[in-house]
């Protein structure tokens, strides 16, 4: 596996748009997300997530 | 060949990213979505958008011969999202074990740069362990350091 070019990776442009495809109820994504939710419901949320102690969210 | 990855767009919620893969199979829109599972835990889903059907393509094998660029862009999306929301954990599991392995290979090949920015854990037998280089994991958990 070739290394990523990190200098160039940082230069990838991020543009915010309004006309984004509506995937909010897409069956494929819903299935993937539901699988994750089922997994964590069965195994429980790991303690390191419950107690992050981190609060520097940048909105 | 441009090795930096594809430029991409994100929606207003900042939880969805999109970019275009370009190759022998044409131009294919890819979408990365971070969905809340609970609290600060988010799940990453990734796939191809079928423009004609206006839905995600569950086949998800575009064979556009640009795996490297696609993975680089997904990594860029993860870095962008976790840098914005630094308390959030991202759960990453491929649609197949081979896809999870591919993502793990990206981490291994870019170990220094990725671990400088992200705290990683790997899943083994339903237990989350500190991520170690060149080990097999069923899924990966990432958060900005």
N, CA and C atoms of all chains as a GROMACS GRO file, in nm:
protein
  612
    1UNK      N    1   0.084  -0.121   0.000
    1UNK     CA    2   0.000   0.000   0.000
    1UNK      C    3   0.087   0.125   0.000
    2UNK      N    4   0.066   0.211  -0.099
    2UNK     CA    5   0.146   0.334  -0.111
    2UNK      C    6   0.105   0.435  -0.004
    3UNK      N    7   0.201   0.513   0.042
    3UNK     CA    8   0.170   0.616   0.142
    3UNK      C    9   0.090   0.729   0.080
    4UNK      N   10   0.002   0.787   0.159
    4UNK     CA   11  -0.074   0.903   0.112
    4UNK      C   12   0.019   1.024   0.111
    5UNK      N   13  -0.011   1.118   0.020
    5UNK     CA   14   0.064   1.243   0.019
    5UNK      C   15  -0.005   1.341   0.113
    6UNK      N   16   0.047   1.353   0.233
    6UNK     CA   17  -0.024   1.430   0.337
    6UNK      C   18  -0.024   1.579   0.310
    7UNK      N   19   0.081   1.629   0.245
    7UNK     CA   20   0.082   1.773   0.214
    7UNK      C   21  -0.030   1.805   0.117
    8UNK      N   22  -0.047   1.716   0.018
    8UNK     CA   23  -0.153   1.739  -0.080
    8UNK      C   24  -0.291   1.709  -0.021
    9UNK      N   25  -0.294   1.610   0.067
    9UNK     CA   26  -0.422   1.571   0.128
    9UNK      C   27  -0.482   1.689   0.204
   10UNK      N   28  -0.396   1.766   0.269
   10UNK     CA   29  -0.443   1.881   0.345
   10UNK      C   30  -0.501   1.989   0.254
   11UNK      N   31  -0.464   1.981   0.125
   11UNK     CA   32  -0.510   2.085   0.033
   11UNK      C   33  -0.641   2.048  -0.036
   12UNK      N   34  -0.698   1.933  -0.002
   12UNK     CA   35  -0.826   1.896  -0.061
   12UNK      C   36  -0.930   1.999  -0.019
   13UNK      N   37  -1.003   2.049  -0.116
   13UNK     CA   38  -1.100   2.154  -0.085
   13UNK      C   39  -1.229   2.094  -0.031
   14UNK      N   40  -1.286   2.157   0.069
   14UNK     CA   41  -1.413   2.115   0.126
   14UNK      C   42  -1.515   2.226   0.098
   15UNK      N   43  -1.610   2.196   0.014
   15UNK     CA   44  -1.709   2.297  -0.021
   15UNK      C   45  -1.844   2.254   0.035
   16UNK      N   46  -1.911   2.345   0.105
   16UNK     CA   47  -2.042   2.315   0.161
   16UNK      C   48  -2.148   2.349   0.057
   17UNK      N   49  -2.240   2.256   0.033
   17UNK     CA   50  -2.343   2.279  -0.068
   17UNK      C   51  -2.482   2.248  -0.012
   18UNK      N   52  -2.585   2.302  -0.080
   18UNK     CA   53  -2.724   2.275  -0.040
   18UNK      C   54  -2.784   2.158  -0.117
   19UNK      N   55  -2.741   2.143  -0.244
   19UNK     CA   56  -2.803   2.041  -0.329
   19UNK      C   57  -2.730   1.906  -0.314
   20UNK      N   58  -2.738   1.851  -0.197
   20UNK     CA   59  -2.671   1.724  -0.169
   20UNK      C   60  -2.771   1.610  -0.190
   21UNK      N   61  -2.730   1.497  -0.248
   21UNK     CA   62  -2.825   1.385  -0.267
   21UNK      C   63  -2.889   1.346  -0.134
   22UNK      N   64  -3.018   1.318  -0.137
   22UNK     CA   65  -3.089   1.283  -0.014
   22UNK      C   66  -3.064   1.136   0.019
   23UNK      N   67  -2.976   1.112   0.113
   23UNK     CA   68  -2.945   0.975   0.152
   23UNK      C   69  -2.996   0.945   0.294
   24UNK      N   70  -3.076   1.039   0.347
   24UNK     CA   71  -3.117   1.027   0.488
   24UNK      C   72  -3.195   0.897   0.515
   25UNK      N   73  -3.273   0.853   0.417
   25UNK     CA   74  -3.350   0.729   0.438
   25UNK      C   75  -3.310   0.620   0.339
   26UNK      N   76  -3.190   0.629   0.290
   26UNK     CA   77  -3.148   0.532   0.190
   26UNK      C   78  -3.134   0.392   0.253
   27UNK      N   79  -3.195   0.290   0.191
   27UNK     CA   80  -3.194   0.155   0.250
   27UNK      C   81  -3.054   0.101   0.275
   28UNK      N   82  -2.962   0.127   0.182
   28UNK     CA   83  -2.825   0.074   0.197
   28UNK      C   84  -2.756   0.134   0.319
   29UNK      N   85  -2.762   0.266   0.329
   29UNK     CA   86  -2.699   0.332   0.444
   29UNK      C   87  -2.773   0.296   0.574
   30UNK      N   88  -2.907   0.290   0.565
   30UNK     CA   89  -2.985   0.255   0.685
   30UNK      C   90  -2.944   0.119   0.738
   31UNK      N   91  -2.922   0.025   0.645
   31UNK     CA   92  -2.883  -0.111   0.684
   31UNK      C   93  -2.747  -0.108   0.754
   32UNK      N   94  -2.652  -0.034   0.694
   32UNK     CA   95  -2.518  -0.026   0.753
   32UNK      C   96  -2.522   0.036   0.893
   33UNK      N   97  -2.601   0.143   0.906
   33UNK     CA   98  -2.609   0.211   1.036
   33UNK      C   99  -2.682   0.122   1.138
   34UNK      N  100  -2.785   0.052   1.090
   34UNK     CA  101  -2.861  -0.033   1.182
   34UNK      C  102  -2.775  -0.148   1.234
   35UNK      N  103  -2.689  -0.200   1.147
   35UNK     CA  104  -2.597  -0.306   1.189
   35UNK      C  105  -2.508  -0.257   1.303
   36UNK      N  106  -2.459  -0.134   1.290
   36UNK     CA  107  -2.372  -0.077   1.395
   36UNK      C  108  -2.453  -0.055   1.523
   37UNK      N  109  -2.576  -0.003   1.509
   37UNK     CA  110  -2.660   0.021   1.627
   37UNK      C  111  -2.692  -0.110   1.698
   38UNK      N  112  -2.723  -0.212   1.620
   38UNK     CA  113  -2.754  -0.343   1.678
   38UNK      C  114  -2.632  -0.398   1.753
   39UNK      N  115  -2.515  -0.379   1.691
   39UNK     CA  116  -2.392  -0.430   1.754
   39UNK      C  117  -2.369  -0.364   1.890
   40UNK      N  118  -2.382  -0.231   1.895
   40UNK     CA  119  -2.356  -0.162   2.021
   40UNK      C  120  -2.468  -0.182   2.122
   41UNK      N  121  -2.589  -0.208   2.072
   41UNK     CA  122  -2.699  -0.239   2.164
   41UNK      C  123  -2.673  -0.374   2.232
   42UNK      N  124  -2.617  -0.466   2.154
   42UNK     CA  125  -2.590  -0.601   2.206
   42UNK      C  126  -2.467  -0.602   2.297
   43UNK      N  127  -2.362  -0.530   2.256
   43UNK     CA  128  -2.235  -0.536   2.331
   43UNK      C  129  -2.220  -0.424   2.434
   44UNK      N  130  -2.305  -0.321   2.419
   44UNK     CA  131  -2.294  -0.206   2.509
   44UNK      C  132  -2.197  -0.103   2.455
   45UNK      N  133  -2.214   0.021   2.500
   45UNK     CA  134  -2.123   0.128   2.457
   45UNK      C  135  -1.995   0.116   2.539
   46UNK      N  136  -1.880   0.112   2.474
   46UNK     CA  137  -1.753   0.100   2.548
   46UNK      C  138  -1.736   0.214   2.649
   47UNK      N  139  -1.674   0.183   2.761
   47UNK     CA  140  -1.653   0.282   2.867
   47UNK      C  141  -1.574   0.403   2.818
   48UNK      N  142  -1.478   0.380   2.728
   48UNK     CA  143  -1.396   0.494   2.685
   48UNK      C  144  -1.478   0.596   2.605
   49UNK      N  145  -1.595   0.554   2.556
   49UNK     CA  146  -1.682   0.650   2.486
   49UNK      C  147  -1.775   0.718   2.586
   50UNK      N  148  -1.821   0.641   2.684
   50UNK     CA  149  -1.910   0.699   2.786
   50UNK      C  150  -1.839   0.808   2.864
   51UNK      N  151  -1.708   0.786   2.888
   51UNK     CA  152  -1.633   0.879   2.973
   51UNK      C  153  -1.523   0.946   2.894
   52UNK      N  154  -1.562   1.018   2.791
   52UNK     CA  155  -1.459   1.080   2.707
   52UNK      C  156  -1.385   1.191   2.782
   53UNK      N  157  -1.460   1.264   2.868
   53UNK     CA  158  -1.396   1.374   2.940
   53UNK      C  159  -1.343   1.481   2.846
   54UNK      N  160  -1.394   1.481   2.727
   54UNK     CA  161  -1.345   1.574   2.626
   54UNK      C  162  -1.460   1.662   2.580
   55UNK      N  163  -1.443   1.789   2.582
   55UNK     CA  164  -1.552   1.878   2.542
   55UNK      C  165  -1.499   1.995   2.463
   56UNK      N  166  -1.453   1.966   2.345
   56UNK     CA  167  -1.403   2.077   2.263
   56UNK      C  168  -1.463   2.071   2.123
   57UNK      N  169  -1.592   2.041   2.121
   57UNK     CA  170  -1.661   2.034   1.993
   57UNK      C  171  -1.664   2.172   1.928
   58UNK      N  172  -1.631   2.175   1.800
   58UNK     CA  173  -1.632   2.301   1.729
   58UNK      C  174  -1.745   2.301   1.629
   59UNK      N  175  -1.846   2.375   1.654
   59UNK     CA  176  -1.960   2.380   1.562
   59UNK      C  177  -1.932   2.476   1.449
   60UNK      N  178   0.010   1.137  -1.223
   60UNK     CA  179  -0.123   1.114  -1.163
   60UNK      C  180  -0.137   1.193  -1.033
   61UNK      N  181  -0.249   1.256  -1.019
   61UNK     CA  182  -0.274   1.332  -0.897
   61UNK      C  183  -0.300   1.238  -0.781
   62UNK      N  184  -0.214   1.242  -0.681
   62UNK     CA  185  -0.223   1.146  -0.572
   62UNK      C  186  -0.284   1.204  -0.445
   63UNK      N  187  -0.337   1.325  -0.452
   63UNK     CA  188  -0.380   1.387  -0.327
   63UNK      C  189  -0.519   1.341  -0.284
   64UNK      N  190  -0.595   1.280  -0.373
   64UNK     CA  191  -0.734   1.246  -0.342
   64UNK      C  192  -0.826   1.340  -0.416
   65UNK      N  193  -0.955   1.309  -0.414
   65UNK     CA  194  -1.051   1.391  -0.486
   65UNK      C  195  -1.101   1.506  -0.400
   66UNK      N  196  -1.133   1.617  -0.466
   66UNK     CA  197  -1.196   1.726  -0.392
   66UNK      C  198  -1.339   1.683  -0.363
   67UNK      N  199  -1.391   1.725  -0.249
   67UNK     CA  200  -1.529   1.683  -0.220
   67UNK      C  201  -1.613   1.792  -0.159
   68UNK      N  202  -1.741   1.765  -0.155
   68UNK     CA  203  -1.836   1.861  -0.100
   68UNK      C  204  -1.898   1.799   0.024
   69UNK      N  205  -1.955   1.879   0.110
   69UNK     CA  206  -2.027   1.826   0.224
   69UNK      C  207  -2.157   1.902   0.240
   70UNK      N  208  -2.254   1.837   0.304
   70UNK     CA  209  -2.384   1.902   0.318
   70UNK      C  210  -2.384   1.992   0.440
   71UNK      N  211  -2.494   2.064   0.459
   71UNK     CA  212  -2.502   2.163   0.567
   71UNK      C  213  -2.488   2.101   0.705
   72UNK      N  214  -2.532   1.976   0.721
   72UNK     CA  215  -2.524   1.910   0.853
   72UNK      C  216  -2.379   1.876   0.889
   73UNK      N  217  -2.291   1.881   0.787
   73UNK     CA  218  -2.149   1.847   0.803
   73UNK      C  219  -2.128   1.701   0.842
   74UNK      N  220  -2.230   1.618   0.820
   74UNK     CA  221  -2.219   1.474   0.848
   74UNK      C  222  -2.214   1.392   0.720
   75UNK      N  223  -2.228   1.458   0.604
   75UNK     CA  224  -2.228   1.386   0.478
   75UNK      C  225  -2.127   1.451   0.383
   76UNK      N  226  -2.048   1.366   0.318
   76UNK     CA  227  -1.947   1.412   0.224
   76UNK      C  228  -1.968   1.341   0.091
   77UNK      N  229  -1.934   1.408  -0.017
   77UNK     CA  230  -1.951   1.349  -0.149
   77UNK      C  231  -1.835   1.388  -0.239
   78UNK      N  232  -1.793   1.297  -0.325
   78UNK     CA  233  -1.691   1.329  -0.425
   78UNK      C  234  -1.713   1.239  -0.546
   79UNK      N  235  -1.642   1.271  -0.654
   79UNK     CA  236  -1.660   1.195  -0.778
   79UNK      C  237  -1.535   1.113  -0.809
   80UNK      N  238  -1.556   0.984  -0.826
   80UNK     CA  239  -1.450   0.893  -0.870
   80UNK      C  240  -1.446   0.898  -1.023
   81UNK      N  241  -1.324   0.909  -1.077
   81UNK     CA  242  -1.310   0.915  -1.224
   81UNK      C  243  -1.219   0.803  -1.271
   82UNK      N  244  -1.267   0.723  -1.366
   82UNK     CA  245  -1.187   0.611  -1.415
   82UNK      C  246  -1.252   0.546  -1.535
   83UNK      N  247  -1.207   0.425  -1.570
   83UNK     CA  248  -1.257   0.355  -1.690
   83UNK      C  249  -1.408   0.331  -1.687
   84UNK      N  250  -1.466   0.322  -1.569
   84UNK     CA  251  -1.610   0.297  -1.560
   84UNK      C  252  -1.691   0.427  -1.562
   85UNK      N  253  -1.620   0.539  -1.581
   85UNK     CA  254  -1.689   0.668  -1.588
   85UNK      C  255  -1.675   0.749  -1.461
   86UNK      N  256  -1.767   0.842  -1.444
   86UNK     CA  257  -1.766   0.929  -1.326
   86UNK      C  258  -1.872   0.878  -1.228
   87UNK      N  259  -1.829   0.841  -1.111
   87UNK     CA  260  -1.920   0.781  -1.012
   87UNK      C  261  -1.917   0.864  -0.885
   88UNK      N  262  -2.038   0.905  -0.842
   88UNK     CA  263  -2.043   0.983  -0.718
   88UNK      C  264  -2.032   0.890  -0.598
   89UNK      N  265  -1.944   0.924  -0.505
   89UNK     CA  266  -1.926   0.849  -0.382
   89UNK      C  267  -1.979   0.933  -0.266
   90UNK      N  268  -2.038   0.866  -0.170
   90UNK     CA  269  -2.090   0.940  -0.054
   90UNK      C  270  -2.039   0.875   0.074
   91UNK      N  271  -1.995   0.960   0.166
   91UNK     CA  272  -1.954   0.918   0.300
   91UNK      C  273  -2.053   0.980   0.397
   92UNK      N  274  -2.112   0.898   0.484
   92UNK     CA  275  -2.207   0.952   0.582
   92UNK      C  276  -2.168   0.911   0.723
   93UNK      N  277  -2.171   1.008   0.814
   93UNK     CA  278  -2.148   0.980   0.956
   93UNK      C  279  -2.283   0.989   1.026
   94UNK      N  280  -2.330   0.879   1.080
   94UNK     CA  281  -2.462   0.874   1.143
   94UNK      C  282  -2.446   0.851   1.294
   95UNK      N  283  -2.523   0.927   1.370
   95UNK     CA  284  -2.515   0.912   1.514
   95UNK      C  285  -2.572   0.776   1.559
   96UNK      N  286  -2.496   0.704   1.638
   96UNK     CA  287  -2.543   0.578   1.696
   96UNK      C  288  -2.603   0.609   1.832
   97UNK      N  289  -2.525   0.674   1.916
   97UNK     CA  290  -2.573   0.723   2.045
   97UNK      C  291  -2.464   0.812   2.104
   98UNK      N  292  -2.505   0.915   2.175
   98UNK     CA  293  -2.408   1.005   2.239
   98UNK      C  294  -2.302   1.054   2.141
   99UNK      N  295  -2.177   1.031   2.174
   99UNK     CA  296  -2.067   1.077   2.091
   99UNK      C  297  -2.018   0.970   1.994
  100UNK      N  298  -2.096   0.867   1.977
  100UNK     CA  299  -2.057   0.758   1.888
  100UNK      C  300  -2.126   0.771   1.752
  101UNK      N  301  -2.045   0.771   1.645
  101UNK     CA  302  -2.097   0.783   1.509
  101UNK      C  303  -2.050   0.665   1.425
  102UNK      N  304  -2.132   0.628   1.330
  102UNK     CA  305  -2.097   0.519   1.239
  102UNK      C  306  -2.068   0.576   1.100
  103UNK      N  307  -1.964   0.526   1.037
  103UNK     CA  308  -1.930   0.569   0.901
  103UNK      C  309  -1.990   0.470   0.801
  104UNK      N  310  -2.065   0.522   0.706
  104UNK     CA  311  -2.113   0.441   0.593
  104UNK      C  312  -2.061   0.505   0.465
  105UNK      N  313  -2.027   0.423   0.370
  105UNK     CA  314  -1.964   0.474   0.248
  105UNK      C  315  -2.008   0.390   0.129
  106UNK      N  316  -2.036   0.454   0.017
  106UNK     CA  317  -2.075   0.378  -0.100
  106UNK      C  318  -2.094   0.465  -0.223
  107UNK      N  319  -2.142   0.400  -0.329
  107UNK     CA  320  -2.164   0.468  -0.458
  107UNK      C  321  -2.308   0.515  -0.468
  108UNK      N  322  -2.326   0.635  -0.522
  108UNK     CA  323  -2.459   0.690  -0.546
  108UNK      C  324  -2.500   0.660  -0.689
  109UNK      N  325  -2.616   0.595  -0.706
  109UNK     CA  326  -2.668   0.566  -0.840
  109UNK      C  327  -2.755   0.683  -0.884
  110UNK      N  328  -2.701   0.761  -0.979
  110UNK     CA  329  -2.772   0.883  -1.021
  110UNK      C  330  -2.907   0.850  -1.086
  111UNK      N  331  -2.912   0.740  -1.165
  111UNK     CA  332  -3.036   0.710  -1.236
  111UNK      C  333  -3.147   0.664  -1.141
  112UNK      N  334  -3.110   0.589  -1.039
  112UNK     CA  335  -3.211   0.538  -0.944
  112UNK      C  336  -3.226   0.630  -0.823
  113UNK      N  337  -3.136   0.728  -0.812
  113UNK     CA  338  -3.138   0.821  -0.698
  113UNK      C  339  -3.134   0.748  -0.564
  114UNK      N  340  -3.044   0.650  -0.557
  114UNK     CA  341  -3.024   0.580  -0.430
  114UNK      C  342  -2.883   0.520  -0.429
  115UNK      N  343  -2.842   0.475  -0.311
  115UNK     CA  344  -2.710   0.414  -0.300
  115UNK      C  345  -2.710   0.279  -0.371
  116UNK      N  346  -2.597   0.249  -0.435
  116UNK     CA  347  -2.582   0.123  -0.507
  116UNK      C  348  -2.530   0.017  -0.409
  117UNK      N  349  -2.614  -0.080  -0.378
  117UNK     CA  350  -2.576  -0.180  -0.278
  117UNK      C  351  -2.469  -0.276  -0.329
  118UNK      N  352  -2.451  -0.281  -0.462
  118UNK     CA  353  -2.346  -0.367  -0.519
  118UNK      C  354  -2.208  -0.316  -0.476
  119UNK      N  355  -2.192  -0.181  -0.489
  119UNK     CA  356  -2.077  -0.113  -0.429
  119UNK      C  357  -1.941  -0.160  -0.480
  120UNK      N  358  -1.936  -0.204  -0.604
  120UNK     CA  359  -1.807  -0.240  -0.664
  120UNK      C  360  -1.793  -0.169  -0.796
  121UNK      N  361  -1.740  -0.050  -0.795
  121UNK     CA  362  -1.737   0.029  -0.917
  121UNK      C  363  -1.620  -0.008  -1.008
  122UNK      N  364  -1.514  -0.069  -0.953
  122UNK     CA  365  -1.398  -0.109  -1.033
  122UNK      C  366  -1.345   0.005  -1.119
  123UNK      N  367  -1.335   0.122  -1.060
  123UNK     CA  368  -1.292   0.238  -1.138
  123UNK      C  369  -1.141   0.258  -1.132
  124UNK      N  370  -1.072   0.160  -1.079
  124UNK     CA  371  -0.924   0.159  -1.075
  124UNK      C  372  -0.865   0.283  -1.009
  125UNK      N  373  -0.934   0.332  -0.908
  125UNK     CA  374  -0.882   0.450  -0.836
  125UNK      C  375  -0.896   0.429  -0.685
  126UNK      N  376  -0.877   0.304  -0.642
  126UNK     CA  377  -0.894   0.271  -0.500
  126UNK      C  378  -0.812   0.364  -0.410
  127UNK      N  379  -0.689   0.390  -0.454
  127UNK     CA  380  -0.601   0.474  -0.371
  127UNK      C  381  -0.660   0.613  -0.351
  128UNK      N  382  -0.706   0.674  -0.460
  128UNK     CA  383  -0.762   0.810  -0.451
  128UNK      C  384  -0.889   0.811  -0.368
  129UNK      N  385  -0.971   0.706  -0.386
  129UNK     CA  386  -1.097   0.698  -0.311
  129UNK      C  387  -1.067   0.684  -0.161
  130UNK      N  388  -0.975   0.596  -0.126
  130UNK     CA  389  -0.941   0.578   0.015
  130UNK      C  390  -0.880   0.704   0.074
  131UNK      N  391  -0.794   0.770  -0.003
  131UNK     CA  392  -0.733   0.895   0.044
  131UNK      C  393  -0.841   0.998   0.075
  132UNK      N  394  -0.943   1.002  -0.008
  132UNK     CA  395  -1.049   1.100   0.013
  132UNK      C  396  -1.136   1.063   0.134
  133UNK      N  397  -1.160   0.932   0.154
  133UNK     CA  398  -1.235   0.890   0.272
  133UNK      C  399  -1.156   0.925   0.400
  134UNK      N  400  -1.025   0.903   0.396
  134UNK     CA  401  -0.941   0.941   0.510
  134UNK      C  402  -0.951   1.092   0.534
  135UNK      N  403  -0.946   1.169   0.426
  135UNK     CA  404  -0.958   1.315   0.439
  135UNK      C  405  -1.092   1.353   0.502
  136UNK      N  406  -1.198   1.282   0.465
  136UNK     CA  407  -1.331   1.309   0.523
  136UNK      C  408  -1.332   1.276   0.672
  137UNK      N  409  -1.271   1.164   0.710
  137UNK     CA  410  -1.265   1.126   0.851
  137UNK      C  411  -1.187   1.231   0.931
  138UNK      N  412  -1.075   1.276   0.875
  138UNK     CA  413  -0.994   1.377   0.943
  138UNK      C  414  -1.072   1.509   0.956
  139UNK      N  415  -1.141   1.546   0.850
  139UNK     CA  416  -1.218   1.670   0.852
  139UNK      C  417  -1.329   1.663   0.956
  140UNK      N  418  -1.401   1.553   0.958
  140UNK     CA  419  -1.514   1.536   1.050
  140UNK      C  420  -1.466   1.533   1.195
  141UNK      N  421  -1.362   1.452   1.221
  141UNK     CA  422  -1.316   1.438   1.361
  141UNK      C  423  -1.247   1.564   1.411
  142UNK      N  424  -1.189   1.638   1.319
  142UNK     CA  425  -1.124   1.764   1.361
  142UNK      C  426  -1.231   1.866   1.400
  143UNK      N  427  -1.344   1.862   1.329
  143UNK     CA  428  -1.454   1.954   1.359
  143UNK      C  429  -1.524   1.916   1.489
  144UNK      N  430  -1.544   1.787   1.506
  144UNK     CA  431  -1.618   1.737   1.623
  144UNK      C  432  -1.524   1.646   1.701
  145UNK      N  433  -1.442   1.708   1.782
  145UNK     CA  434  -1.329   1.634   1.841
  145UNK      C  435  -1.369   1.539   1.953
  146UNK      N  436  -1.492   1.548   2.001
  146UNK     CA  437  -1.535   1.454   2.106
  146UNK      C  438  -1.602   1.329   2.048
  147UNK      N  439  -1.616   1.326   1.916
  147UNK     CA  440  -1.690   1.215   1.855
  147UNK      C  441  -1.599   1.099   1.815
  148UNK      N  442  -1.647   0.980   1.844
  148UNK     CA  443  -1.580   0.857   1.800
  148UNK      C  444  -1.645   0.810   1.671
  149UNK      N  445  -1.564   0.765   1.578
  149UNK     CA  446  -1.615   0.713   1.451
  149UNK      C  447  -1.592   0.562   1.446
  150UNK      N  448  -1.701   0.489   1.426
  150UNK     CA  449  -1.695   0.344   1.410
  150UNK      C  450  -1.684   0.315   1.261
  151UNK      N  451  -1.579   0.240   1.224
  151UNK     CA  452  -1.554   0.213   1.081
  151UNK      C  453  -1.546   0.062   1.060
  152UNK      N  454  -1.639   0.013   0.980
  152UNK     CA  455  -1.639  -0.129   0.947
  152UNK      C  456  -1.677  -0.144   0.801
  153UNK      N  457  -1.596  -0.212   0.723
  153UNK     CA  458  -1.622  -0.226   0.581
  153UNK      C  459  -1.744  -0.312   0.554
  154UNK      N  460  -1.795  -0.301   0.432
  154UNK     CA  461  -1.912  -0.379   0.393
  154UNK      C  462  -1.878  -0.528   0.392
  155UNK      N  463  -1.749  -0.557   0.370
  155UNK     CA  464  -1.700  -0.694   0.378
  155UNK      C  465  -1.570  -0.693   0.460
  156UNK      N  466  -1.525  -0.807   0.512
  156UNK     CA  467  -1.397  -0.810   0.584
  156UNK      C  468  -1.281  -0.757   0.500
  157UNK      N  469  -1.286  -0.780   0.368
  157UNK     CA  470  -1.176  -0.733   0.283
  157UNK      C  471  -1.174  -0.581   0.276
  158UNK      N  472  -1.292  -0.518   0.281
  158UNK     CA  473  -1.296  -0.372   0.282
  158UNK      C  474  -1.241  -0.316   0.413
  159UNK      N  475  -1.273  -0.384   0.523
  159UNK     CA  476  -1.218  -0.342   0.652
  159UNK      C  477  -1.066  -0.356   0.649
  160UNK      N  478  -1.020  -0.464   0.587
  160UNK     CA  479  -0.876  -0.490   0.578
  160UNK      C  480  -0.807  -0.381   0.494
  161UNK      N  481  -0.875  -0.337   0.388
  161UNK     CA  482  -0.820  -0.231   0.303
  161UNK      C  483  -0.802  -0.102   0.382
  162UNK      N  484  -0.901  -0.069   0.463
  162UNK     CA  485  -0.891   0.051   0.544
  162UNK      C  486  -0.777   0.038   0.645
  163UNK      N  487  -0.763  -0.083   0.700
  163UNK     CA  488  -0.656  -0.108   0.796
  163UNK      C  489  -0.518  -0.093   0.727
  164UNK      N  490  -0.510  -0.135   0.601
  164UNK     CA  491  -0.386  -0.121   0.526
  164UNK      C  492  -0.350   0.026   0.507
  165UNK      N  493  -0.451   0.109   0.486
  165UNK     CA  494  -0.426   0.253   0.473
  165UNK      C  495  -0.367   0.306   0.603
  166UNK      N  496  -0.424   0.262   0.716
  166UNK     CA  497  -0.373   0.306   0.846
  166UNK      C  498  -0.228   0.260   0.863
  167UNK      N  499  -0.201   0.135   0.832
  167UNK     CA  500  -0.066   0.081   0.849
  167UNK      C  501   0.036   0.154   0.761
  168UNK      N  502  -0.004   0.183   0.637
  168UNK     CA  503   0.087   0.247   0.542
  168UNK      C  504   0.113   0.394   0.577
  169UNK      N  505   0.021   0.451   0.657
  169UNK     CA  506   0.032   0.593   0.692
  169UNK      C  507   0.030   0.609   0.843
  170UNK      N  508   0.092   0.515   0.908
  170UNK     CA  509   0.085   0.502   1.053
  170UNK      C  510   0.122   0.630   1.127
  171UNK      N  511   0.236   0.687   1.094
  171UNK     CA  512   0.286   0.803   1.169
  171UNK      C  513   0.189   0.922   1.156
  172UNK      N  514   0.149   0.952   1.033
  172UNK     CA  515   0.064   1.069   1.011
  172UNK      C  516  -0.075   1.051   1.071
  173UNK      N  517  -0.130   0.929   1.059
  173UNK     CA  518  -0.266   0.907   1.108
  173UNK      C  519  -0.269   0.904   1.261
  174UNK      N  520  -0.173   0.834   1.322
  174UNK     CA  521  -0.175   0.823   1.468
  174UNK      C  522  -0.133   0.955   1.535
  175UNK      N  523  -0.074   1.044   1.457
  175UNK     CA  524  -0.043   1.177   1.510
  175UNK      C  525  -0.173   1.255   1.531
  176UNK      N  526  -0.271   1.227   1.447
  176UNK     CA  527  -0.397   1.302   1.452
  176UNK      C  528  -0.511   1.225   1.517
  177UNK      N  529  -0.510   1.092   1.502
  177UNK     CA  530  -0.624   1.014   1.549
  177UNK      C  531  -0.585   0.912   1.657
  178UNK      N  532  -0.672   0.903   1.756
  178UNK     CA  533  -0.661   0.795   1.854
  178UNK      C  534  -0.740   0.677   1.795
  179UNK      N  535  -0.677   0.560   1.789
  179UNK     CA  536  -0.741   0.446   1.722
  179UNK      C  537  -0.758   0.327   1.816
  180UNK      N  538  -0.869   0.257   1.798
  180UNK     CA  539  -0.889   0.131   1.868
  180UNK      C  540  -0.936   0.027   1.766
  181UNK      N  541  -0.905  -0.098   1.793
  181UNK     CA  542  -0.945  -0.205   1.703
  181UNK      C  543  -1.031  -0.307   1.775
  182UNK      N  544  -1.124  -0.366   1.703
  182UNK     CA  545  -1.217  -0.462   1.762
  182UNK      C  546  -1.168  -0.605   1.742
  183UNK      N  547  -1.156  -0.678   1.854
  183UNK     CA  548  -1.120  -0.821   1.849
  183UNK      C  549  -1.215  -0.894   1.943
  184UNK      N  550  -1.291  -0.987   1.889
  184UNK     CA  551  -1.385  -1.066   1.970
  184UNK      C  552  -1.470  -0.979   2.062
  185UNK      N  553  -1.528  -0.874   2.004
  185UNK     CA  554  -1.618  -0.783   2.075
  185UNK      C  555  -1.549  -0.704   2.186
  186UNK      N  556  -1.418  -0.691   2.177
  186UNK     CA  557  -1.345  -0.610   2.274
  186UNK      C  558  -1.263  -0.505   2.200
  187UNK      N  559  -1.273  -0.380   2.246
  187UNK     CA  560  -1.199  -0.270   2.183
  187UNK      C  561  -1.062  -0.257   2.248
  188UNK      N  562  -0.958  -0.273   2.165
  188UNK     CA  563  -0.820  -0.269   2.215
  188UNK      C  564  -0.745  -0.155   2.148
  189UNK      N  565  -0.640  -0.104   2.214
  189UNK     CA  566  -0.558  -0.003   2.147
  189UNK      C  567  -0.508  -0.058   2.014
  190UNK      N  568  -0.521   0.021   1.910
  190UNK     CA  569  -0.487  -0.024   1.775
  190UNK      C  570  -0.336  -0.042   1.763
  191UNK      N  571  -0.294  -0.159   1.718
  191UNK     CA  572  -0.152  -0.185   1.696
  191UNK      C  573  -0.128  -0.210   1.548
  192UNK      N  574  -0.015  -0.163   1.505
  192UNK     CA  575   0.020  -0.174   1.363
  192UNK      C  576   0.028  -0.320   1.319
  193UNK      N  577  -0.020  -0.346   1.199
  193UNK     CA  578  -0.011  -0.478   1.135
  193UNK      C  579  -0.085  -0.589   1.210
  194UNK      N  580  -0.187  -0.552   1.286
  194UNK     CA  581  -0.271  -0.654   1.349
  194UNK      C  582  -0.408  -0.654   1.282
  195UNK      N  583  -0.475  -0.768   1.288
  195UNK     CA  584  -0.607  -0.778   1.226
  195UNK      C  585  -0.716  -0.733   1.322
  196UNK      N  586  -0.809  -0.653   1.271
  196UNK     CA  587  -0.921  -0.609   1.353
  196UNK      C  588  -1.050  -0.623   1.274
  197UNK      N  589  -1.161  -0.647   1.346
  197UNK     CA  590  -1.290  -0.662   1.280
  197UNK      C  591  -1.352  -0.528   1.246
  198UNK      N  592  -1.314  -0.426   1.322
  198UNK     CA  593  -1.363  -0.289   1.299
  198UNK      C  594  -1.265  -0.193   1.365
  199UNK      N  595  -1.278  -0.066   1.332
  199UNK     CA  596  -1.186   0.035   1.384
  199UNK      C  597  -1.268   0.148   1.446
  200UNK      N  598  -1.216   0.205   1.555
  200UNK     CA  599  -1.279   0.322   1.618
  200UNK      C  600  -1.176   0.434   1.616
  201UNK      N  601  -1.218   0.553   1.574
  201UNK     CA  602  -1.124   0.664   1.563
  201UNK      C  603  -1.180   0.790   1.627
  202UNK      N  604  -1.092   0.865   1.691
  202UNK     CA  605  -1.129   0.996   1.744
  202UNK      C  606  -1.009   1.088   1.732
  203UNK      N  607  -1.037   1.216   1.714
  203UNK     CA  608  -0.928   1.313   1.702
  203UNK      C  609  -0.853   1.323   1.834
  204UNK      N  610  -0.720   1.330   1.827
  204UNK     CA  611  -0.639   1.338   1.950
  204UNK      C  612  -0.644   1.477   2.012
   0.00000   0.00000   0.00000
